Amino acid sequence: MSRNRKSGATNTNGPECMAHGKRWRSRFHCILNQLRMNKEISKLEKSDIDRIPFAVCTCTHTSKGVPIEPDRRWESFPDGEYQGAERYFEEFLEELDKSTELYSLLKYHFSDLQTQGQLAGKSSARRFLLLFQKIHLIGDRELSRRSRNRGDPPQSRVADRVEQTVHLASLKREYIPLYLGSSGRKMRQYLSGKKKVNVTLKVEEGDKVFANIACRSKDAQAIKEKLVTEAEALAERRRIHEQTRADYRSHHGLGVDDWMDTNNESNGEDEDEDES
């Protein structure tokens, strides 16, 4: 447990990730910027500065909830090496010109790391100091080269998506263009307000039309009911249309060829648009 030297408040939180912790990330990037601008003193190249934040990161998940594989390399170093890295950084500071901004900023932030409990165990701050020592003293950059392997997505996210196949019994093969609409416009209307949905229509066993649906589990039932309802509504409209056409032919004594075919895709779409 440590004291905040500005407010006197007790800090009961454990060490934070220097690269991503809310209290320390801006300070950490300030430290890195100072070391980058004074690379003739720090001996840190731009490539080192780019790799260091991830190398010393102690987060267990990304901001999107994807697990990060723990970096086990740091476990192999005994506590004495971390303590030695702290002493090395203190000596590095004492050798700097005390009138420079580099010294004042690094000294200020390092003192806060000490007083606010960030230099404990194998914390992110301690990892940084050990990495700095290895690069500055012997040019060893191995610790900065951390693998970016990520774990599997959280099971809750995987389980949240479902797939189902629905038989659209009312939908005939020839009605599919009308059902989808021009460039799939009607299908988009059916799925309005639903996110991350994929629907594929397929014809099996002659003229049976099926919808393969991949969506979030909470939307599955509503999407299924909507697709079935729209298929039934389209089938009813086509039934009425066909009956009206048959009655007209019968009333006027017309043959099939005397009636304009309105069941093709373009005319049918226009007729369906007018009804809707």
Protein Blocks (a to p, Z undefined) as FASTA:
>chain_A
ZZdfknopacfbdcddfklpmklmmmmmmmmmmmmmmmmlnopafklmmmmmmmmpcbfb
dfkopacdddfklmmpcfklmmmmmmmmmmmmmmpcfkbmklmmmmmmmmmmmmnopagc
jafklmmmmmmmmmmmnopaklmmccfbdcdddfklmmmpccdddddfklcfklmmmmno
gghlmmmmmmgoiahiacddddeehjaccddddddfklmmmmmmmmmmmmmmmmmmmmmm
mmmmmmmmmmnopafklpccfkbfklmmmmmmmmZZ
